[in-house]
Amino acid sequence: MAMPVFFYLTPMTGEISQIISLTAYGNQCLRTGQLPTGFCPENAAFQYCNKVDFWEVDSGNELQIAIDPYYWFRYLQKVGCRALRLYYYPAKENPLAKEYKMAGFVGGGGTWLIEAIFHGHSDFWASRWQVTRKDDPDGRIWSVKYGRTSVNLATVNEQFDVTMTAKFLYEALEATIAFTVQQNLGNWTDFFQKAAQRLNSNTPAAGYYNEALVPEGDYSLPPRQLLYAAGSAWAFGGMGSWNDLSFEKPEDNERYNNVTARLYDVITHAIVAGVNSMRL
C-alpha cells in the first residue's frame, strides 16, 4: 500500500509558472509593441515575489539592466530581440535522486531557461530564487534574479508537435490513472482525471490557479489545452506529493516509478510544446 506522510496537491512550481508567463507575455510585447496590462505583480506567477529583476552576467560581474519585467520587455525591444522561447534540459542522471523526485523544490529538477532569439544568434536567461523576506505578511518572500548567462549562441527554438505531445500526455495520464485505481488512491485518481479532462476542454484554463498563465488571444485552443493539462497534472512537490509515495511490493514500486518517470518526461515536453507554439 502507499505510505504518504500526508496528501498534498501542489500546482506547477512558481519557477516554471513564472518563466512560462515571462516568455509568453514577453512575446506578446515584442509582437505588438505594447506592454501587457495587469501583468506584474498582479499575475499569479509573481504572487510570492517581492522583486523580479534582470542582470547581465559576464565573467562574474553583474550589471542590472531591468528593475522589473516591464523594463526587461522594453530592453529586449531596444536590442532587437525577435522572440522568446522556453528551453529545458534535464538534470544529469542520478540513480539516488531521480529528477522527478526533486522537481517540486526550488532549484530541483532540470534547468528551465528563456531563449532570446535575435537575427543569427540567441542569448539565454536563467533565474535564481532567494528568500529575502521570510516574514513578509503577504507571503512575498522571494526575490528573483534573471541573469543573461549565455550570449551569441546558436539558436535552438525548441519545438514539439502539439498534437502528438497531447496524445503522449493523454497516454501517460491514462497509465498513471490506471495505477491509482489499482492501488485504491482515489484522491490521486480524481487529480489526474481532472488534468486529462483539460485536454478536451473548450475552457482549459477554468479553475486553474493561474488562469492568465499565458495571454489567451495569442494561443489557439490546442496549445492552451496542452499547457493547462500539463500544469494541472504537475504533482511533483514535497512530502505527500505524488513523487513522495512508496509501496510495500517491489513490483508496485517498479510500476509506480515507471509511470511517474514517463509522466514527468511528457509533462516537461508538453510545457515547452505549448509555450513555444506561438509563431515568430
Backbone bond lengths (Angstrom), bond angles and torsions (degrees), N, CA, C in turn:
res aa  C-N    CA-C-N  psi(-1)  N-CA   C-N-CA  omega(-1)  CA-C   N-CA-C  phi
1 M - - - 1.456 - - 1.519 109.87 -
2 A 1.338 116.56 156.25 1.460 120.75 178.64 1.511 109.65 -72.67
3 M 1.345 115.15 148.74 1.458 119.24 -178.09 1.526 111.32 -131.81
4 P 1.358 118.49 65.31 1.454 120.04 176.40 1.518 110.33 -74.46
5 V 1.332 116.67 150.78 1.459 120.46 175.97 1.516 110.08 -69.16
6 F 1.329 116.25 -44.81 1.449 120.70 172.11 1.522 107.10 -159.28
7 F 1.317 116.59 161.29 1.458 120.45 -176.06 1.512 108.62 -88.98
8 Y 1.320 115.52 121.00 1.457 120.20 -175.60 1.517 109.10 -141.28
9 L 1.315 116.88 125.42 1.459 121.66 178.41 1.518 109.08 -106.36
10 T 1.311 116.45 125.46 1.455 120.54 -178.07 1.511 109.81 -115.10
11 P 1.342 118.04 138.16 1.456 118.65 172.30 1.521 109.40 -72.27
12 M 1.300 114.68 171.94 1.451 119.38 175.08 1.530 109.24 -50.52
13 T 1.317 117.68 140.49 1.450 121.00 -173.08 1.517 111.44 -58.24
14 G 1.348 114.98 153.42 1.451 120.15 179.21 1.506 112.75 -59.67
15 E 1.320 117.27 -35.14 1.462 120.94 178.61 1.528 111.38 -58.94
16 I 1.322 115.80 -48.51 1.466 119.42 -176.83 1.519 110.69 -71.21
17 S 1.344 117.00 -43.73 1.460 120.07 179.29 1.522 111.29 -57.44
18 Q 1.316 116.02 -43.08 1.461 119.52 -177.08 1.520 111.84 -68.56
19 I 1.321 117.32 -42.37 1.456 119.20 -178.16 1.530 110.65 -69.54
20 I 1.328 117.70 -30.14 1.461 121.78 173.09 1.526 110.23 -63.45
21 S 1.325 115.89 -50.31 1.460 120.06 -176.35 1.519 111.86 -65.84
22 L 1.326 117.68 -40.37 1.460 120.20 177.93 1.530 110.34 -61.54
23 T 1.309 116.91 -41.09 1.462 120.41 179.34 1.523 111.15 -65.53
24 A 1.321 116.62 -47.07 1.461 120.81 -175.16 1.527 112.11 -69.76
25 Y 1.327 117.35 -48.20 1.460 119.74 -178.75 1.522 111.49 -73.79
26 G 1.337 117.09 -28.66 1.453 119.73 173.27 1.515 111.14 -63.77
27 N 1.322 117.49 -40.60 1.455 120.91 176.06 1.522 111.94 -62.99
28 Q 1.317 116.17 -39.75 1.459 119.65 177.51 1.527 110.53 -59.76
29 C 1.327 116.04 -43.47 1.461 120.45 179.53 1.530 111.06 -65.50
30 L 1.325 117.44 -42.98 1.460 120.38 179.52 1.527 111.04 -64.76
31 R 1.318 117.65 -33.15 1.461 121.65 -178.43 1.517 111.76 -76.49
32 T 1.345 116.87 -42.56 1.469 120.79 -173.03 1.518 113.32 -97.93
33 G 1.334 116.71 -22.02 1.457 119.86 -174.34 1.506 113.54 82.21
34 Q 1.338 116.82 0.32 1.462 121.58 -177.46 1.522 111.16 -109.99
35 L 1.329 116.13 138.74 1.458 119.90 175.47 1.526 110.06 -71.70
36 P 1.320 118.36 140.00 1.469 119.95 177.62 1.523 110.82 -68.85
37 T 1.314 116.98 141.13 1.459 121.29 178.96 1.516 110.18 -90.51
38 G 1.335 115.80 145.75 1.458 120.51 177.03 1.505 114.27 62.77
39 F 1.325 116.94 31.44 1.462 119.94 -175.55 1.520 112.42 -93.87
40 C 1.308 117.58 -56.71 1.455 120.90 -177.67 1.523 110.50 -127.94
41 P 1.336 117.80 123.06 1.471 128.06 13.42 1.528 114.85 -97.56
42 E 1.340 118.94 13.73 1.454 120.65 -172.13 1.523 113.71 -68.46
43 N 1.318 117.83 -36.52 1.456 120.69 -177.73 1.528 110.30 -60.62
44 A 1.334 116.04 143.52 1.465 120.68 -177.52 1.524 112.89 -61.23
45 A 1.324 117.17 -19.18 1.465 120.14 178.02 1.519 112.11 -65.56
46 F 1.336 117.21 -15.35 1.463 121.50 -178.84 1.529 112.66 -114.90
47 Q 1.323 117.42 11.88 1.454 120.02 -169.27 1.525 114.08 -65.86
48 Y 1.322 117.85 -21.82 1.462 120.06 -179.80 1.535 112.42 -110.96
49 C 1.335 115.89 17.02 1.467 120.30 -175.70 1.524 111.10 -112.22
50 N 1.314 116.25 137.53 1.470 121.03 174.32 1.517 111.50 -99.34
51 K 1.330 117.76 -14.34 1.457 121.41 178.72 1.521 109.12 -159.04
52 V 1.336 115.49 139.53 1.454 121.94 173.09 1.523 106.35 -138.47
53 D 1.334 117.44 109.54 1.461 120.04 -178.74 1.520 110.81 -131.18
54 F 1.348 115.97 176.38 1.460 121.24 -167.42 1.519 109.40 -135.71
55 W 1.361 115.03 136.98 1.450 121.14 -171.47 1.518 110.78 -136.04
56 E 1.309 115.73 145.80 1.450 121.42 166.12 1.526 108.24 -86.42
57 V 1.312 116.49 134.10 1.460 121.13 -178.88 1.522 107.90 -120.68
58 D 1.333 117.18 120.00 1.452 121.54 -177.45 1.517 109.81 -141.29
59 S 1.339 115.78 111.39 1.478 122.02 177.66 1.527 112.18 52.38
60 G 1.321 115.36 41.53 1.459 119.80 178.09 1.507 114.45 88.05
61 N 1.327 117.73 -13.04 1.461 121.16 177.84 1.517 109.91 -90.03
62 E 1.323 117.04 141.23 1.451 121.70 -178.11 1.522 110.24 -124.99
63 L 1.335 115.19 136.95 1.457 121.78 178.37 1.516 108.74 -132.03
64 Q 1.324 116.18 120.39 1.458 119.45 179.29 1.523 109.56 -71.25
65 I 1.341 115.24 128.69 1.461 118.82 179.70 1.524 112.79 -116.24
66 A 1.331 117.63 -12.23 1.465 120.08 179.25 1.519 108.74 -154.50
67 I 1.342 116.64 131.04 1.457 121.09 -176.14 1.526 112.39 -84.53
68 D 1.331 116.92 -13.75 1.462 120.51 178.31 1.526 108.53 -161.36
69 P 1.339 117.96 173.94 1.463 119.91 -177.93 1.522 114.50 -57.91
70 Y 1.345 117.57 -35.81 1.461 119.18 -179.77 1.525 110.82 -61.99
71 Y 1.309 118.14 -45.96 1.457 121.19 178.08 1.523 110.75 -63.93
72 W 1.324 116.40 -34.46 1.467 119.74 178.90 1.524 110.99 -66.36
73 F 1.331 117.03 -42.46 1.462 119.97 177.61 1.527 110.53 -59.03
74 R 1.343 116.71 -43.55 1.459 120.43 178.43 1.535 110.89 -65.13
75 Y 1.301 116.53 -38.24 1.469 120.60 176.90 1.521 110.06 -60.45
76 L 1.336 117.73 -45.83 1.456 121.32 -179.96 1.522 111.42 -61.43
77 Q 1.328 116.36 -40.21 1.462 119.51 175.95 1.530 110.61 -60.78
78 K 1.311 116.23 -45.21 1.468 121.74 -175.57 1.526 112.13 -62.72
79 V 1.339 117.00 -38.71 1.466 119.66 -175.45 1.529 112.34 -90.43
80 G 1.338 117.72 5.15 1.455 120.97 172.51 1.508 116.41 87.64
81 C 1.324 117.80 24.06 1.462 120.10 176.44 1.523 110.05 -65.50
82 R 1.335 116.83 133.05 1.464 121.76 -179.12 1.516 112.16 -88.04
83 A 1.324 117.12 -37.43 1.457 120.73 -176.06 1.519 109.49 -168.01
84 L 1.322 115.15 163.61 1.459 122.21 174.91 1.517 108.94 -114.14
85 R 1.321 115.26 146.30 1.454 120.76 176.08 1.526 108.88 -136.76
86 L 1.314 115.07 147.81 1.460 121.30 174.19 1.523 108.42 -82.79
87 Y 1.321 115.71 137.31 1.461 120.54 179.31 1.522 108.54 -132.21
88 Y 1.323 114.88 135.56 1.465 120.26 -177.06 1.523 109.84 -136.47
89 Y 1.339 115.97 135.58 1.456 117.81 168.47 1.523 109.41 -135.21
90 P 1.339 116.77 140.30 1.465 121.58 -173.18 1.526 111.98 -66.68
91 A 1.316 114.68 160.28 1.457 120.44 174.24 1.528 109.27 -71.21
92 K 1.308 115.83 158.93 1.456 120.11 176.08 1.528 109.75 -61.94
93 E 1.313 115.71 141.54 1.455 121.09 -178.08 1.524 110.69 -60.08
94 N 1.334 115.42 127.17 1.459 121.57 178.61 1.520 107.88 -138.04
95 P 1.337 118.35 106.01 1.473 120.36 -176.18 1.523 113.29 -63.06
96 L 1.326 118.11 -20.02 1.464 120.99 -179.25 1.521 112.68 -87.64
97 A 1.330 117.43 -16.28 1.468 121.31 -179.13 1.515 108.59 -148.69
98 K 1.320 116.74 82.98 1.450 121.33 178.86 1.522 110.15 -57.84
99 E 1.332 115.57 148.32 1.461 119.10 -175.21 1.521 112.63 -58.34
100 Y 1.324 117.56 -41.64 1.453 119.27 -178.09 1.528 112.36 -65.87
101 K 1.341 116.81 -19.00 1.457 120.45 176.18 1.532 111.39 -73.32
102 M 1.332 116.68 -30.29 1.456 121.86 -173.75 1.521 112.90 -102.36
103 A 1.324 117.65 -6.45 1.458 121.24 -168.07 1.525 114.18 -68.15
104 G 1.325 118.20 -18.85 1.452 120.04 -178.54 1.515 113.98 -82.75
105 F 1.324 117.82 -3.53 1.461 121.58 -176.39 1.523 110.28 -105.46
106 V 1.324 116.02 148.31 1.456 120.74 176.92 1.520 108.91 -59.54
107 G 1.328 115.60 125.97 1.456 120.32 -178.52 1.509 114.19 84.72
108 G 1.352 117.75 -5.49 1.455 120.60 179.52 1.513 111.29 -88.11
109 G 1.302 116.19 170.32 1.451 120.21 178.21 1.513 112.29 74.84
110 G 1.335 115.55 -160.11 1.452 121.42 -179.64 1.518 111.67 -77.77
111 T 1.322 114.81 -169.10 1.458 121.01 -175.29 1.522 110.05 -111.21
112 W 1.343 114.58 127.55 1.460 121.84 177.16 1.524 108.50 -108.24
113 L 1.319 116.17 127.88 1.459 122.38 -178.75 1.527 109.84 -129.14
114 I 1.330 115.21 158.07 1.458 121.09 169.20 1.526 107.62 -103.94
115 E 1.319 115.67 122.63 1.456 121.18 175.98 1.520 109.20 -93.46
116 A 1.309 117.05 121.70 1.463 122.90 175.19 1.522 107.86 -98.43
117 I 1.338 116.33 114.83 1.452 121.80 -173.21 1.529 110.38 -95.87
118 F 1.331 115.30 129.30 1.456 122.97 176.17 1.532 108.16 -119.05
119 H 1.310 117.33 179.50 1.466 120.17 174.20 1.524 108.51 -71.95
120 G 1.326 116.85 107.80 1.444 120.79 173.94 1.519 116.62 94.14
121 H 1.326 118.64 -5.93 1.464 119.50 178.81 1.528 110.01 -163.88
122 S 1.327 114.78 173.21 1.466 121.14 176.52 1.520 109.96 -136.65
123 D 1.333 115.47 148.96 1.460 122.72 168.76 1.525 107.73 -110.58
124 F 1.330 116.67 155.68 1.457 120.87 -177.58 1.527 110.03 -126.25
125 W 1.342 114.23 138.27 1.460 122.30 -177.84 1.523 110.01 -118.02
126 A 1.337 115.95 132.46 1.469 122.62 178.78 1.524 108.96 -118.98
127 S 1.325 116.14 155.30 1.464 120.39 -178.85 1.522 111.47 -109.05
128 R 1.322 115.49 152.56 1.462 122.19 172.79 1.525 107.82 -133.70
129 W 1.323 115.80 120.78 1.461 122.42 -177.58 1.528 109.47 -102.59
130 Q 1.335 116.05 131.73 1.458 120.91 178.44 1.533 109.59 -136.84
131 V 1.333 115.93 139.06 1.463 120.53 174.10 1.526 107.99 -78.57
132 T 1.331 116.63 116.15 1.469 121.48 -178.53 1.516 113.11 -118.43
133 R 1.349 116.05 -14.72 1.467 119.91 178.40 1.526 108.28 -137.96
134 K 1.303 116.01 72.78 1.458 119.38 -171.76 1.520 113.40 -64.55
135 D 1.341 117.95 -20.70 1.465 120.73 -178.94 1.518 111.86 -109.01
136 D 1.309 118.11 20.75 1.461 120.75 -179.21 1.528 110.22 -58.55
137 P 1.344 117.94 126.55 1.476 120.09 -175.44 1.525 113.27 -64.51
138 D 1.328 117.51 -22.87 1.467 120.95 -179.78 1.523 112.14 -97.68
139 G 1.332 116.40 6.13 1.452 120.24 178.61 1.513 114.89 77.07
140 R 1.341 116.48 10.27 1.472 119.61 179.87 1.530 108.54 -86.22
141 I 1.301 115.11 75.08 1.464 120.33 -171.44 1.529 113.04 -90.58
142 W 1.333 117.88 -15.78 1.465 120.99 -170.20 1.524 112.15 -99.33
143 S 1.334 114.58 140.78 1.460 122.49 163.46 1.526 106.80 -111.42
144 V 1.324 116.02 132.40 1.459 120.65 -175.57 1.524 108.82 -119.60
145 K 1.303 115.11 125.98 1.460 121.69 178.01 1.527 108.60 -114.49
146 Y 1.336 115.01 122.54 1.458 120.71 173.62 1.520 108.26 -99.29
147 G 1.317 116.10 127.74 1.451 121.39 -179.28 1.512 112.05 -117.86
148 R 1.331 115.75 134.95 1.462 119.66 173.34 1.528 106.91 -80.02
149 T 1.318 115.02 97.71 1.459 120.94 -170.08 1.520 113.78 -95.12
150 S 1.348 117.44 -17.65 1.466 121.12 179.80 1.522 108.61 -138.92
151 V 1.327 116.73 134.36 1.460 120.91 -177.33 1.526 110.27 -130.15
152 N 1.333 114.68 153.59 1.469 122.09 173.83 1.531 113.48 56.08
153 L 1.330 115.43 41.70 1.458 120.25 176.54 1.527 110.38 -98.86
154 A 1.312 115.52 165.18 1.463 120.23 176.71 1.529 109.40 -63.05
155 T 1.314 116.11 141.38 1.463 120.93 179.48 1.522 111.02 -70.01
156 V 1.331 116.03 134.97 1.460 122.02 178.76 1.520 110.77 -99.66
157 N 1.344 116.47 -53.52 1.467 122.19 -179.63 1.532 110.27 48.01
158 E 1.329 116.12 59.43 1.467 122.11 -173.85 1.523 111.10 -61.79
159 Q 1.340 115.87 128.29 1.451 121.63 -177.15 1.522 110.43 -132.55
160 F 1.339 115.43 140.60 1.458 121.75 171.26 1.519 107.67 -131.61
161 D 1.309 116.48 143.69 1.459 120.59 -179.97 1.526 110.07 -64.05
162 V 1.320 116.83 124.33 1.466 121.49 -175.32 1.522 111.47 -64.00
163 T 1.333 117.19 -45.34 1.470 120.50 -177.37 1.523 111.48 -63.39
164 M 1.330 117.48 -46.17 1.455 120.64 -179.50 1.532 111.02 -67.79
165 T 1.328 116.55 -38.88 1.464 119.25 179.44 1.516 110.95 -65.43
166 A 1.331 116.86 -37.80 1.470 120.17 176.44 1.528 110.31 -62.89
167 K 1.320 117.00 -39.30 1.475 121.05 177.20 1.526 110.12 -62.43
168 F 1.334 116.45 -45.17 1.465 119.87 -179.80 1.530 111.04 -64.67
169 L 1.331 116.79 -38.13 1.463 120.05 179.37 1.525 110.41 -66.04
170 Y 1.319 116.48 -42.93 1.463 119.55 179.11 1.529 110.33 -61.26
171 E 1.318 116.99 -43.62 1.470 120.27 -179.85 1.525 111.38 -64.63
172 A 1.326 116.35 -40.13 1.468 119.42 178.38 1.522 111.25 -66.18
173 L 1.316 116.54 -38.50 1.468 119.88 177.55 1.528 110.69 -67.74
174 E 1.315 117.45 -41.04 1.455 120.66 178.69 1.529 111.14 -60.90
175 A 1.331 117.37 -41.26 1.462 120.77 178.72 1.529 110.76 -66.17
176 T 1.321 115.88 -38.92 1.465 119.87 178.57 1.518 110.90 -68.13
177 I 1.315 116.64 -42.29 1.469 120.93 178.41 1.528 110.28 -61.30
178 A 1.321 116.81 -43.58 1.472 120.26 179.43 1.525 110.58 -59.50
179 F 1.324 116.50 -38.51 1.465 119.49 178.34 1.530 110.88 -67.36
180 T 1.324 117.53 -41.10 1.474 119.62 179.66 1.527 111.26 -64.47
181 V 1.323 116.23 -35.88 1.466 119.75 177.39 1.520 110.09 -65.98
182 Q 1.323 116.69 -43.97 1.462 121.05 178.88 1.527 111.35 -59.55
183 Q 1.317 116.78 -36.53 1.465 121.95 -176.59 1.536 113.11 -93.75
184 N 1.332 116.65 4.66 1.473 121.42 179.41 1.538 111.89 58.32
185 L 1.320 115.71 42.33 1.466 121.74 178.02 1.525 108.54 -99.69
186 G 1.320 116.01 72.67 1.460 121.70 -170.69 1.511 114.67 -57.56
187 N 1.335 117.31 -42.12 1.465 119.65 -179.14 1.525 111.03 -63.45
188 W 1.312 116.48 -39.69 1.460 119.89 179.22 1.521 111.04 -71.69
189 T 1.323 117.13 -34.14 1.463 119.34 174.97 1.514 110.15 -57.96
190 D 1.330 116.55 -48.63 1.466 121.28 179.02 1.525 111.24 -61.01
191 F 1.320 116.31 -41.48 1.463 121.61 -177.78 1.529 110.71 -59.62
192 F 1.319 116.84 -50.73 1.459 120.28 -176.59 1.529 111.88 -74.82
193 Q 1.322 117.86 -30.63 1.461 120.03 175.82 1.524 110.87 -64.40
194 K 1.325 117.09 -40.85 1.466 120.25 178.45 1.519 111.07 -64.35
195 A 1.328 116.92 -37.31 1.467 119.85 176.36 1.525 110.28 -63.93
196 A 1.332 116.99 -44.65 1.465 120.82 -179.21 1.524 111.72 -62.39
197 Q 1.322 116.83 -35.52 1.468 120.67 -179.46 1.518 112.60 -62.72
198 R 1.330 117.32 -27.52 1.471 119.71 179.67 1.526 111.53 -66.47
199 L 1.320 117.64 -22.52 1.460 120.34 179.50 1.525 112.21 -67.04
200 N 1.326 117.54 -17.78 1.465 121.78 179.61 1.522 112.64 -119.86
201 S 1.328 117.21 10.58 1.455 120.74 -175.70 1.531 111.21 -88.55
202 N 1.324 115.92 142.11 1.466 120.72 173.43 1.518 111.93 -78.23
203 T 1.338 116.18 -13.59 1.476 121.49 177.25 1.524 108.00 -130.77
204 P 1.336 117.82 67.87 1.463 119.98 -172.04 1.513 115.01 -65.61
205 A 1.337 118.30 -19.80 1.461 120.59 -179.14 1.524 112.75 -84.56
206 A 1.327 117.65 -12.99 1.461 121.25 -174.42 1.522 111.19 -59.96
207 G 1.344 115.74 125.14 1.450 120.92 177.58 1.506 114.53 82.91
208 Y 1.328 117.57 -2.88 1.456 120.01 177.51 1.523 108.26 -77.51
209 Y 1.327 116.53 148.06 1.466 119.08 -173.55 1.522 112.42 -62.13
210 N 1.326 118.23 -25.02 1.458 121.67 177.70 1.521 107.91 -130.87
211 E 1.317 116.10 81.44 1.460 120.50 -176.60 1.523 111.91 -65.73
212 A 1.335 117.37 -22.27 1.462 121.57 178.93 1.527 110.85 -99.13
213 L 1.307 117.05 32.27 1.459 121.42 -179.43 1.518 110.97 -54.52
214 V 1.337 116.78 -41.08 1.468 122.69 174.80 1.521 107.69 -132.67
215 P 1.341 118.47 155.63 1.469 120.72 176.62 1.526 110.14 -69.36
216 E 1.310 116.47 115.31 1.460 121.60 -170.92 1.520 112.47 -56.83
217 G 1.336 117.25 -39.89 1.455 119.97 -175.64 1.511 114.59 -66.53
218 D 1.323 117.63 -16.05 1.458 121.22 -179.12 1.518 113.24 -92.59
219 Y 1.332 117.08 -2.57 1.462 120.66 -177.43 1.525 109.20 -130.72
220 S 1.309 116.56 132.76 1.456 120.00 174.36 1.529 109.36 -70.42
221 L 1.312 116.50 174.68 1.462 120.51 -174.82 1.530 113.55 -63.81
222 P 1.338 121.07 -46.51 1.473 119.06 -177.12 1.525 114.55 -57.54
223 P 1.342 120.39 -45.15 1.468 118.33 177.15 1.520 112.88 -64.21
224 R 1.331 117.53 -34.47 1.465 119.20 178.04 1.528 110.73 -69.34
225 Q 1.330 117.15 -39.53 1.463 119.91 175.23 1.517 110.58 -58.78
226 L 1.315 116.17 -45.60 1.461 121.29 -178.60 1.523 111.08 -64.14
227 L 1.324 116.95 -45.50 1.453 121.12 -175.74 1.524 112.17 -67.07
228 Y 1.326 116.90 -45.07 1.459 119.08 -178.27 1.529 111.99 -75.17
229 A 1.321 117.46 -29.66 1.463 119.42 173.67 1.526 110.10 -65.95
230 A 1.330 116.37 -42.65 1.465 120.05 178.68 1.524 110.83 -63.80
231 G 1.332 116.61 -43.33 1.459 119.74 178.13 1.514 112.48 -63.19
232 S 1.331 116.67 -39.44 1.464 120.69 179.95 1.522 112.16 -71.24
233 A 1.333 116.63 -26.20 1.463 120.50 179.54 1.520 112.35 -84.94
234 W 1.334 117.26 -5.77 1.467 120.32 -179.21 1.526 108.46 -67.00
235 A 1.312 116.34 110.63 1.462 121.69 -175.60 1.518 110.82 -124.06
236 F 1.314 115.83 27.05 1.460 121.67 -171.68 1.521 109.76 -108.68
237 G 1.336 115.42 105.57 1.452 120.39 -177.68 1.513 111.17 -146.87
238 G 1.341 115.17 -142.58 1.452 120.92 -178.16 1.519 111.98 -90.55
239 M 1.322 115.79 -149.43 1.462 120.69 -176.17 1.527 111.21 -58.11
240 G 1.325 115.86 133.73 1.447 121.58 178.16 1.506 114.16 89.62
241 S 1.338 117.99 -9.01 1.452 120.50 176.40 1.526 110.32 -75.72
242 W 1.316 116.18 171.86 1.450 120.20 -177.08 1.527 111.92 -57.27
243 N 1.319 117.04 -39.42 1.458 119.70 -177.94 1.522 112.88 -78.55
244 D 1.334 117.84 7.09 1.465 121.57 179.13 1.528 111.82 -108.55
245 L 1.328 117.67 6.95 1.461 120.28 -176.89 1.528 111.80 -80.87
246 S 1.328 115.13 158.09 1.458 121.55 171.51 1.524 107.97 -148.14
247 F 1.319 115.99 159.55 1.463 121.41 -173.52 1.520 109.91 -135.13
248 E 1.334 115.60 152.85 1.461 120.75 -175.17 1.520 112.37 -70.51
249 K 1.335 116.98 -39.54 1.462 120.51 -176.61 1.529 110.70 -86.61
250 P 1.313 117.42 131.14 1.470 120.21 179.08 1.525 112.85 -56.35
251 E 1.335 117.36 -37.66 1.461 119.44 -178.70 1.523 111.41 -67.55
252 D 1.354 116.65 -32.15 1.463 119.70 176.04 1.532 110.75 -69.87
253 N 1.319 116.19 -41.11 1.465 119.30 176.94 1.526 111.13 -62.52
254 E 1.318 116.74 -39.38 1.463 119.97 -179.69 1.527 110.67 -64.76
255 R 1.326 116.52 -44.96 1.463 119.26 179.57 1.527 110.63 -65.57
256 Y 1.330 116.09 -41.98 1.466 120.88 177.93 1.525 110.82 -58.21
257 N 1.329 116.95 -46.34 1.464 120.36 -179.87 1.521 111.37 -64.04
258 N 1.309 117.16 -37.79 1.464 120.64 -179.37 1.525 111.71 -67.47
259 V 1.344 117.11 -47.94 1.467 118.78 -178.40 1.524 110.50 -68.61
260 T 1.338 117.23 -33.41 1.455 120.31 -179.19 1.522 111.62 -70.78
261 A 1.326 117.10 -43.18 1.465 120.72 178.02 1.527 110.56 -61.95
262 R 1.320 115.99 -41.76 1.470 119.85 179.03 1.527 110.64 -65.44
263 L 1.327 117.05 -44.97 1.458 120.74 -179.88 1.523 110.91 -60.75
264 Y 1.314 116.91 -45.08 1.459 120.53 -179.02 1.522 110.97 -61.91
265 D 1.321 116.72 -44.22 1.454 120.80 -179.31 1.524 111.08 -62.03
266 V 1.321 117.33 -43.83 1.461 120.56 -179.01 1.525 110.63 -68.63
267 I 1.323 118.24 -38.20 1.459 120.64 179.52 1.525 110.91 -61.42
268 T 1.329 117.60 -44.77 1.463 119.51 -179.97 1.527 110.65 -63.03
269 H 1.321 117.50 -40.09 1.461 120.24 176.32 1.532 110.92 -65.70
270 A 1.333 116.86 -38.50 1.458 120.46 -179.09 1.528 111.35 -64.76
271 I 1.314 117.27 -38.98 1.460 120.49 178.91 1.526 110.10 -62.55
272 V 1.331 116.45 -47.10 1.463 120.01 178.85 1.519 110.73 -63.27
273 A 1.331 117.33 -44.54 1.474 121.00 -178.56 1.516 110.76 -60.79
274 G 1.335 117.09 -43.94 1.457 120.38 -178.55 1.514 112.37 -66.41
275 V 1.315 116.92 -49.70 1.467 120.65 -176.83 1.526 111.25 -65.39
276 N 1.315 117.63 -42.40 1.456 121.24 -173.92 1.528 113.76 -83.95
277 S 1.323 117.12 6.08 1.474 119.57 -179.95 1.525 112.19 -75.52
278 M 1.339 117.68 -14.94 1.463 119.57 177.02 1.527 109.60 -64.17
279 R 1.337 115.54 132.56 1.465 120.23 -177.81 1.533 110.51 -69.45
280 L 1.342 115.73 148.89 1.460 121.61 173.99 1.519 110.11 -68.14
